[in-house]
């Protein structure tokens, strides 16, 4: 779930660097996405949903795992929260 949100952001950075203007960058970005994600807000809402699920599952896993997995979950929780804030900022 976490990788989907990060993947969308990295894909946009790649498409932005490949295109010469905004319209061309958007068409490059949309060419990599399935048809149901071609609207303006769909990738952001899709990423937002997965970021929220990542944070929720990470919080639940912190209660039940060993010390090594708690540190991995803590990192995922922090990075997932940062991606969530970045996605929310992108929707403004």
N, C-alpha and C positions, 0 to 999 in steps of 0.2 A: 504494500500500500504506500509505504513511504517512497519507494523508488519511482512510482508513477508521478508523484508531485514533483520530485526533483528532476525527473526526465522531461516533464513539460517545460520547466524553466530552462533547462539546458538546451532543449530543442528550439525554444524561442531565441536564445542567445545565438545559436548556430544560424537560424534562419535570418535573424537580423543582420548578421555579419555577411551573409551571402547575397542579400538583396541590395539594390542600389537606392530604393525608396521604400516607404512604408507599405504601399500596395503590393509591391513585389515580395517583400519580406513576409507579409501575411499569406500570400498565395503559396510561398515555399513552405511556411509553417503548416498550412492546411493540407498540403499535398502529402504530408507524413501522417496525418490523422485520419481515422475512419470517418465515414460520412456523418454519423450522428454527432460528431464533435466539431463540425464546421461553423457553427454559429459563434457569435462574438464572445458570449459568456460561458459556453458549455465547457471548454477546457479548464477554466478557472473554477467553476462550480464542481467539476469532477475532481480536480486537485484538492479543493477545499474539503470535500466529503472524505477523501482518503486521508488527508492530514488530520481531520477530527477523529477518524477511526484509529489512526496510528497512535494518537495521543491517548485515547481511551484505552486501547488494548495495552499500551505500554504502562499506563498507570495500574491497570488490573494485574499485569504480569509482575510488577514490582513487589506485590504483596505475596506472591507464591513461588518465587524462584530463588536459586542459590546466589551466593555473593558475586560470582563471575557474571551470571546472567543479569543480576541487578545493575552492574556497571554498564553492560551493553544496553539494557533497557533505559538507563538514565541518559545515555548518549542519544538513543533514538528519540526519547522524550524531548530532549533539548532541541535536536535538529528538526524534529517534527513540529515543535512549537514555533521555531523560527520560520520554517516553510509556511506554516499556517498564517503567521503574521505577514509574511511576504505576499502570500496569495490574497489576503484581505486588503493589503495596501494596493495591490494591483487592480482590485475591483473598484477602488475609489475613483 
